[in-house]
C-alpha cells in the first residue's frame, strides 16, 4: 500500500515482511521527525560534517556560507573539515 508520508534520508521507520534474500521489506510506520531540511532533503540530522578541499578544487566561500547559514537556521550543529592541507604551500 502507498505511504501517506514521503520518506526522506534519515527517517526512522518500522519495517516488516523482510525478505533477506531479495533485500526487500515493507515500511509499516514512519516515526515523527525531530527536524528536516529541504536542501538536501534529509531528516533527523544530529550533526553535519562539511568537508571542503583546501585546493583542487578551491573551496567555495559561497557554498560554505550557504550550508552554514542553512544549518544554523535549522539549529543543526556542524563541523567544517578542510582536507588536502598537504597540498597547500607554506607561503
N, C-alpha and C positions, 0 to 999 in steps of 0.2 A: 504494500500500500504506500502511497505517496506521502512523504513527510510534509507537515504544515510549516516547518521551520527550515530555512535554507542553512545547511551545515557550513561551518567555517573551520579553517585550520585552527586547532586549539580547543574546539568544542569538547566537552566531557559528555560522553554518551553511554547508554546501556546497549549491549549487543546480545542478540540471541540467535538461535539457529546457525551456529558457527560450523562451517564446513572447512576443516583444516586442510583437506586435500586440494580443494579448489581456491583456498584462501578467500572465502566469502563469508559474510554474516549479514544479519539484518539489524539495523539500528531501530531499537524499540522506544527509546526515550532520549531526549536531549535535556541536559541539566541547565539551569539558569546560568547565564553568562555573568561573570564578575565585571567584564568590560569587553568592548570590541572596538576595533579600528576599521575604517573603511578603505584605507590605502596604506599598506596592503590589507586585504580582508583577513583579519585574524581575530581570535577571541582568547580571553583568559591569559594574557601575557603578564608574567611576573617581572621580567627583566629583559631589556633589549640590548643586544650587543651589536654595535655599529662598527663594522670593520672597513677601514679605508687604507689604501696603499699610499705611502708617502711619495712614491714615484712610480711611473709606468703602470697605470695612468696616474697623472697628477690628481691629488684629492680635490673634489668638487666642494667648494665652500657653500655654494647654493644648495646642493643636495644634502650636505651635512646640516645646514641650517633648517631646511625643510623637515628632515627627520627629527631633529632635536625639538623643534617647535611643536610638531605633531605629537611627539611622545610626551613632552612637558604638559601640553594642553590636556592630554588624556590621563595625566598623573602616573605615567609609567616610568620607573627609574631606568636609566640607560648608562652604558659604559661605552666610551669611544676607544676603539683599538686601532692603532696605526701600525701597519706592518711594512715590511721591506725596508726597515731602517738601515740595514747593512748596505743598501744601495745609495744612501744619501752621503754626499761628500761632507767632510768636517768643516768646510768653509762656510 
